[in-house]
Amino acid sequence: MGKNKNRQAKEMELDVIEEMMDEAPEEQQEEVVVKEEPRKRAEAPKVQFDGWYAARAAAIPAVHKKEILKADFVGRKVPMVATMAEFDEALKMYGVKLA
């Protein structure tokens, strides 16, 4: 019995909604236009500081230790997850030029 009551209530709601849709003139019903988002440019992948240092360790003179570079980058507010170019720029500001 409980199932029939629920079914009847749902059918009544659907009937009311259909009547309201029929009563509304077509002029008032607006089509929803979905805007397409412009395609984003391919962004350079972001890497962690340790990954960047591992890739660039051969090009950085041994005098410049990893911990000192990391502390300098933190002081310059370079995020620890950034693009390779951002890390390279921070290294340039530190005073080391990559060959």
C-alpha positions, 0 to 999 in steps of 0.5 A, a space after each residue: 500500500 505504501 508504494 502506491 501512495 508514493 507513486 500517486 503523489 509523484 504522478 500528481 506532481 508530474 501532472 502539475 508540472 506538465 500543466 504549468 509547462 503547457 500554460 506557459 507561452 513558448 515566447 517566455 521559455 528561453 533557451 539556455 545557451 552554454 558558453 564554451 570556455 576558451 581553451 587554455 594554453 598548455 602550461 609548463 608542468 610544475 615540479 617540486 624543489 627537490 625534483 628541480 634540484 636533481 635535474 639541475 645539480 650537474 649545472 650548479 657549481 658544488 659550492 652552492 649547497 642544496 639547503 642554502 639554495 632552498 633557504 634562499 628561495 624560501 626567503 624570496 617567497 618562491 613556492 616549493 612547487 613551481 615551474 622549472 623556469 621559475 626556479 631557474 629565475 630564482 637561481 639567477 637572482 641568487 647569482 648563479 647562471 646556468 650554462 
